[in-house]
Structure formats: structure tokens, C-alpha cells
Amino acid sequence: MSRKSIQLDEQVYRYLLSVSLREAEILKECREETAKHPMARMQIAPEQGQFISFLITLLHVKKALEIGVYTGYSSLAIALALPDDGHLDACDIDPEITTIAKRYWSKANVAEKISLHIAPAIKTLDRLIEDKQNETYDFAFIDAHKPEYIDYYERVLQLIRPGGLIMVDNVLWSGNPADETIQDEDTVAIRLLNEHLHADDRIMLSMLPVADGITLAFKH
Ligand SMILES: C[S@@+](CC[C@H](N)C(=O)[O-])C[C@H]1O[C@@H](n2cnc3c(N)ncnc32)[C@H](O)[C@@H]1O
């Protein structure tokens, strides 16, 4: 029995990409522009974007939610995989950085599928709940302010339909949650979220060591 996931050194990672990545030209362009940005490491990895597109297609997702847009790579991966009548509600707090995302959405002809909500995500999620959007979303991706992860998750769980899927990013946070001597705010928040989800019988759970760690939570 194989007990642990393989460590991807640079050579193995390059190999993985060389035999599996099928990145749309527009995603590549967005990734290359983002790479010049000082906070480029915030963008998801391209194989993760491909996995998101894969899940959107596999699950026939029509209505999606994203918390944390940045320069738009993950939202683009979602929107490109949605059907023509699909829709993405994308939440971010930063009106400036998301102008880059909006430019790529237009260039990819997916802008009409996306509503950008510029506000603290908790406020946007509360408004969607007030607007009776509960149990209407098929898929949600959580990738914003780590100390608020449980607050996002609890709201998103209300918004997602039974049988819908939530993906949470950065759940392994460079390995820091496994080291109890590390007690910074982000690490503690992710540790608490992981424990919260592990104990949550409203969902089926799978944590994968993809990129910085992702958790898939399937709502019963
Ligand atoms: C890790 S980045 C998202 C990366 C994006 N998913 C991608 O793959 O390119 C996190 C984003 O969350 C946004 N953010 C931070 N705090 C937020 C909050 N309270 N509400 C909404 N968005 C927030 C930041 O502005 C930033 O764009």
C-alpha cells in the first residue's frame, strides 16, 4: 500500500505539466501577466485551474460562486468551463486588481457570465442569503482572506445546493498547519477550518495535496 503522496520536485512537476496541462491561450496570457505582479504567488496553479474546469464540466455546473478573484485566473477557468447560460458570482474586495480580471473576462468572451461583487466577501454572501439564493449554487471556490475561511464556509454551505461541491484552497498552507509551533493568524485559521470540516457531517470530505492543498466538500 502506498502510504503517502509523492513529493513533487521541480523535475517531476515539470513532467506532470508536460504530459497533462492543456491550458487555453487566454489562461496562459493571464498567468504570464500575473507572474509579473508582486503578489503573483496568490494565483492558483495551472493544473489546479484545469482540475476546476474538469469538475465544472463533470458536475454540469451552471451556477458558481468564487471568493477571491485577484487577477482572474481561477474565475476564467470556471467561466470558460461553464455552459453558455451558466453564471459565476465572483467576490473580491479590491476594485483595482480585479480590473485585470475584467479585462481577461472580456477578452475571453465570458464577461456576460460573471457578476463581480466588490465588497468584503462576508457582506456579499450575507446579501446573497438575504436574497434567497440559498441552495441554488452548484459549485463554490473559496480562496480569499484566510482568517475568515470558516465564516465563508458556513455561508457558502447555505448557498450551495445538496449535491453541490465546495473547493477550499490553501488548506495545507505550505505545511504550516502541521507544525504546532507555528501560530500566526493565517495558519491558526486554516488549522481550525481543517478541523471544522473534518468534524462536519453535513459534507463528504476529501483533502488533496494538489498545489498548496485543496479540500473538496460535497454537501449531503
Ligand atoms: C489568493 S487571492 C485569489 C486568487 C485567485 N483565486 C486566483 O487564482 O487568481 C485572494 C483574493 O482575495 C481578496 N480578498 C482579500 N480579503 C477579502 C475579503 N475580505 N473579501 C473579499 N475578497 C477578499 C484579495 O483582494 C485577493 O484578490
The ligand as an SDF file (V2000), in Angstrom:
LIG
                    3D

 27 29  0  0  0  0  0  0  0  0999 V2000
   -5.3770   34.3420   -3.1710 C   0  0  0  0  0  0  0  0  0  0  0  0
   -6.1020   35.6780   -4.0000 S   0  0  0  0  0  0  0  0  0  0  0  0
   -7.2550   34.9000   -5.0810 C   0  0  0  0  0  0  0  0  0  0  0  0
   -6.5650   34.2250   -6.2270 C   0  0  0  0  0  0  0  0  0  0  0  0
   -7.4810   33.7720   -7.3230 C   0  0  0  0  0  0  0  0  0  0  0  0
   -8.4220   32.7740   -6.8760 N   0  0  0  0  0  0  0  0  0  0  0  0
   -6.6450   33.2330   -8.4920 C   0  0  0  0  0  0  0  0  0  0  0  0
   -6.4980   32.0540   -8.6360 O   0  0  0  0  0  0  0  0  0  0  0  0
   -6.0850   34.0390   -9.2190 O   0  0  0  0  0  0  0  0  0  0  0  0
   -7.1100   36.3630   -2.7410 C   0  0  0  0  0  0  0  0  0  0  0  0
   -8.0380   37.4960   -3.1490 C   0  0  0  0  0  0  0  0  0  0  0  0
   -8.9390   37.7020   -2.0620 O   0  0  0  0  0  0  0  0  0  0  0  0
   -9.2330   39.0690   -1.9860 C   0  0  0  0  0  0  0  0  0  0  0  0
   -9.7100   39.3690   -0.6250 N   0  0  0  0  0  0  0  0  0  0  0  0
   -8.9790   39.5670    0.4960 C   0  0  0  0  0  0  0  0  0  0  0  0
   -9.7830   39.8190    1.5320 N   0  0  0  0  0  0  0  0  0  0  0  0
  -11.0520   39.7740    1.0640 C   0  0  0  0  0  0  0  0  0  0  0  0
  -12.3250   39.9570    1.6570 C   0  0  0  0  0  0  0  0  0  0  0  0
  -12.4560   40.2210    2.9650 N   0  0  0  0  0  0  0  0  0  0  0  0
  -13.4040   39.8520    0.8790 N   0  0  0  0  0  0  0  0  0  0  0  0
  -13.2810   39.5730   -0.4540 C   0  0  0  0  0  0  0  0  0  0  0  0
  -12.1010   39.3860   -1.0640 N   0  0  0  0  0  0  0  0  0  0  0  0
  -11.0040   39.4870   -0.3190 C   0  0  0  0  0  0  0  0  0  0  0  0
   -7.9470   39.7800   -2.3510 C   0  0  0  0  0  0  0  0  0  0  0  0
   -8.2190   41.0780   -2.8240 O   0  0  0  0  0  0  0  0  0  0  0  0
   -7.3600   38.8430   -3.4100 C   0  0  0  0  0  0  0  0  0  0  0  0
   -7.6600   39.3000   -4.7040 O   0  0  0  0  0  0  0  0  0  0  0  0
  1  2  1  0
  2  3  1  0
  2 10  1  0
  3  4  1  0
  4  5  1  0
  5  6  1  0
  5  7  1  0
  7  8  2  0
  7  9  1  0
 10 11  1  0
 11 12  1  0
 11 26  1  0
 12 13  1  0
 13 14  1  0
 13 24  1  0
 14 15  1  0
 14 23  1  0
 15 16  2  0
 16 17  1  0
 17 18  1  0
 17 23  2  0
 18 19  1  0
 18 20  2  0
 20 21  1  0
 21 22  2  0
 22 23  1  0
 24 25  1  0
 24 26  1  0
 26 27  1  0
M  CHG  2   2   1   9  -1
M  END
$$$$
